[in-house]
Every structure is written in structure tokens, then in C-alpha cells.
């Protein structure tokens, strides 16, 4: 990069304003740069701007229902919760509990359990046992309309 020396006259000639002084200084810098680089400011302002052309971006057809590539989202961690039921208790009721106490939940036997993903209701299912571990069989996926109704 070329080094530029700019002289700035501190005294303003009679009748000249600071704006005129700045214009004179700018002209000195431009002429100094054009001498060092061989390019004048007029050539810079008249040069054409070239706009790059890029290939059109199209969604990949990779097994998705809408042909959208979801590979970037496959490693996003989600919290998966199966909710057996809920109950509201007073603090006094909670303090009276001991080993063997039974808490009655709001779900009935045979009623599907809620499947929450990141604490949002996404599906319902029934509890099953697989290799001596609990699991859930999805019986119903919550519609987008029902999800919106739950928000309100």
C-alpha cells in the first residue's frame, strides 16, 4: 500500500471557509494517490461494477415429503417426555405424604398418554413393555391446528 503525505494548512485564507479547505486537502490527497498508483479518481468513478452470477439454489430431492434437505437438523437434541398425568397439590398435602402414599392423577386407565417434545404436545400413545423396559406406541399425532389451540 502506498504511503501518502498530506499537508493540511492550519491557517485559512481570507474569505475561505473550512469546507473549502477540506475540499482543497481532499484534492491534494486524490492527486497524490493518482500520481503514486497511476489511477485517477475519475477512472475509479467511471469503472463498471460487475455483479457476480451464482447458480440457482434448488431443494434436494432426498426422501423428504417436500423435498427439503433436513440433514442439518438431524443432530439437534430434543427432550422427549411421556406424561402419565398431572395433579395440583397444596403444600400441606405434599408434606403429609409418606412412603406408600398414593397420588391420584388426572388420566384414566386406558386413556392415551401425552408425548411432549421440548414441553410441547406432539402426539399421544399407549405404554408398552419392550425387553423388560417401558416404551410407548404412538397412536395419534397431534394436528397443527390442535397444537395452535393448546397455545391459547
Secondary structure, DSSP 8 states (H G I E B T S, - for coil): ---------SS--TT--HHHHHHHHHHHHHHHHHHHHS--HHHHHHS--------------SS-TTS---GGGTT----EEEE-------HHHHHT--TT-----S--TT--EEEEETTEEEEEEEEEEETTEEEEEEEEE--HHHHHHHH-
